[in-house]
Amino acid sequence: MIDTLIQYFNYEMVRYAFITGILISLCSSLLGVTLVLKRFSFISDGLSHVAFGGICIASVLKASVKPFVIKFSESFTLKIDFSSNMPLVLAVTIISAIILLKSGNSNSKKIKGDAAIAMISVSSLAIGYLLMNRFNTSSNLSGDVCSTLFGSTSILTLTKKDVWLCTILSILMIVLFVVFYNKIFAVTFDEAFATAVGTKAQVYNLFIAIIIAIIVVLAMNLVGSLLISALVIFPALCSMKLFKSFKAVTISSAVISVLCSVTGLIISILQGTPVGSTIVATDLAAFIICTIVGKFL
């Protein structure tokens, strides 16, 4: 088995998959603790559906709209190209995260946070699939939808450009989390007190929402849009079964998330199972083990 795994690592796509998987699982686990404690963990599921709709829109634009050039002067020309999905999907998901945050924190709105998440989720899924079906951007529509929803093959088809983008964004997310750790801690446990002592809670809530949106877009390549919530929530729940302090839970959540992702990728490659589903099943197994171990601590 070890010889077979070593042989697989000779392939560039497998190395890319492990690099991306480790970085994404690390980023998603850090904010997963905050989301669970703030009882707002379902936002990752809602944003994943929004990202699916964004990918469908980007695919339609890529297939039907040619790049166009805006010439400002002889030395400066702006080229708008729809060949890359990432910028549009990121923009759509970040805007939706801000809208969901505002609806969740406002008591004057008639549409509350949970209702807004449900409404945006189902609307994005429906509109995305409708666009893909109507404009028929691929000869294998069912396969593309399955890959996007469950991440069945996309993690093994990453390009060097995708890996570099994921690496840069992941490192940026980790650095921002470390720098603003104390503020995130304060906003997570007592937002009212944090506001009273001068912390701009709304700004840091917005910061958290934007990071979540970026993580969701990155994680779609790993587990698919329907399974992202598991990547965010399970490691945090596992850690809470074992530890009590916020710092210990955050660190252990990151470790558990990376181990589960690596284990899931190894099993998937050796056994030929879908990557996303295998990683989520591994996270579920880890949660069961942590629950049993936690009863004896």
Disulfide bonds with the S-S distance in Angstrom:
none
